[in-house]
Amino acid sequence: MGNREIQDAVSSGEIRSLDAVLAEAGVDSSQSVLNVQVCDRGGRLVYVVGVLSPSGEARNLELGAR
C-alpha cells in the first residue's frame, strides 16, 4: 500500500492508525520512525515499520494493523 492507500484505509476504519499501533507496541517519541509499509501477510494486514532507537540501533517491527 502507498501512503494515500494507507490514509484511506485508516479513514475508512479498515486499519488502525500508525500512532495507535506504535503506542500499543511501546514505540515512543524517543525512537525515530524510518519507514512504514502496510503489507498483507496471508490475509492479515500488518504495518512493517523501521525504527531507530536513541542508541542508534535500527530494527524492523511487524505490527498488526487491525
Residue, then its C-alpha position, 0 to 999 in steps of 0.5 A: m500500500g502507498n501512503r494515500e492507500i494507507q490514509d484511506a484505509v485508516s479513514s475508512g476504519e479498515i486499519r488502525s492508525l500508525d500512532a495507535v499501533l506504535a503506542e500499543a507496541g511501546v514505540d515512543s517519541s524517543q525512537s525515530v520512525l524510518n519507514v512504514q509499509v502496510c503489507d498483507r501477510g496471508g490475509r492479515l494486514v500488518y504495518v512493517v515499520g523501521v525504527l531507530s532507537p536513541s542508541g542508534e540501533a535500527r530494527n524492523l517491527e511487524l505490527g498488526a494493523r487491525 
